[in-house]
């Protein structure tokens, strides 16, 4: 699924004065990149994490163990950075 920034980028490309085949190629690159990113996240079993929920596009991906430790600290002094 495309995020907001990717959708806006596609709209800009569609409105540009690029030749049609260049527009289509650029849009396909954006979509293929999204598929690659999504498949990589899934394959590595990464978990999305928001430090600040008021900034929904600022997402960091953590491995399952780090994500778990972040929300369920086992050791005193464990921090997330």
Backbone torsions as a table, in degrees:
resi	resn	phi	psi	omega
1	UNK	NA	131.5	-179.7
2	UNK	-72.5	141.7	176.1
3	UNK	-87.0	176.5	-175.6
4	UNK	-58.9	-44.4	-179.0
5	UNK	-63.5	-40.2	179.3
6	UNK	-66.9	-40.2	177.8
7	UNK	-63.5	-42.0	178.6
8	UNK	-65.2	-39.0	178.2
9	UNK	-62.9	-42.3	178.2
10	UNK	-62.6	-41.2	178.0
11	UNK	-61.4	-41.1	178.0
12	UNK	-63.3	-41.9	179.0
13	UNK	-63.3	-44.1	-178.7
14	UNK	-63.0	-33.8	-179.4
15	UNK	-83.1	-13.2	-175.8
16	UNK	-69.9	169.6	178.8
17	UNK	-94.8	21.1	176.2
18	UNK	-64.8	153.2	175.2
19	UNK	-65.5	151.1	-173.8
20	UNK	-53.5	-45.4	-177.0
21	UNK	-67.2	-29.9	176.8
22	UNK	-72.4	-38.2	176.3
23	UNK	-60.6	-47.9	-178.2
24	UNK	-61.9	-41.7	-179.9
25	UNK	-64.7	-42.4	-179.6
26	UNK	-65.0	-44.0	178.8
27	UNK	-64.0	-39.7	178.0
28	UNK	-63.7	-38.3	177.6
29	UNK	-61.5	-43.8	178.9
30	UNK	-60.3	-46.1	-178.0
31	UNK	-68.4	-41.1	179.5
32	UNK	-65.9	-39.9	177.7
33	UNK	-59.9	-42.3	179.3
34	UNK	-62.3	-43.6	179.2
35	UNK	-62.0	-44.1	179.5
36	UNK	-60.8	-46.0	180.0
37	UNK	-62.3	-47.4	-179.7
38	UNK	-60.5	-43.5	-179.2
39	UNK	-67.6	-36.6	178.5
40	UNK	-65.1	-45.8	178.6
41	UNK	-59.2	-44.4	179.8
42	UNK	-65.3	-45.3	-177.2
43	UNK	-64.2	-36.1	-179.2
44	UNK	-87.8	-0.5	-179.0
45	UNK	54.3	47.0	178.6
46	UNK	-85.5	146.7	-178.4
47	UNK	-112.6	131.6	178.5
48	UNK	-73.0	144.1	177.8
49	UNK	-141.4	134.6	176.5
50	UNK	-107.2	122.0	173.1
51	UNK	-72.2	-34.2	-175.3
52	UNK	-136.4	109.0	-176.4
53	UNK	-68.3	-12.2	176.2
54	UNK	-79.2	-6.9	178.2
55	UNK	-122.5	76.0	-171.9
56	UNK	-64.5	-20.8	179.9
57	UNK	-86.2	-9.2	178.6
58	UNK	-93.3	91.2	-176.4
59	UNK	-117.8	136.8	173.1
60	UNK	-114.9	142.2	-180.0
61	UNK	-104.7	130.1	-178.0
62	UNK	-120.9	151.1	173.3
63	UNK	-64.9	162.4	-176.4
64	UNK	-56.1	-43.6	-177.8
65	UNK	-65.4	-45.1	179.4
66	UNK	-64.6	-39.2	178.4
67	UNK	-63.4	-43.1	178.4
68	UNK	-62.6	-47.3	-179.4
69	UNK	-61.9	-34.5	179.2
70	UNK	-62.3	-44.0	-177.0
71	UNK	-90.1	-13.3	179.9
72	UNK	-138.8	68.1	-175.7
73	UNK	-57.4	126.9	-179.9
74	UNK	-93.8	-32.3	-176.6
75	UNK	-112.2	136.5	177.2
76	UNK	-64.5	135.5	179.6
77	UNK	90.6	-1.8	177.6
78	UNK	-68.3	126.9	-179.6
79	UNK	-125.1	162.4	179.0
80	UNK	-111.7	116.9	176.1
81	UNK	-150.2	NA	NA
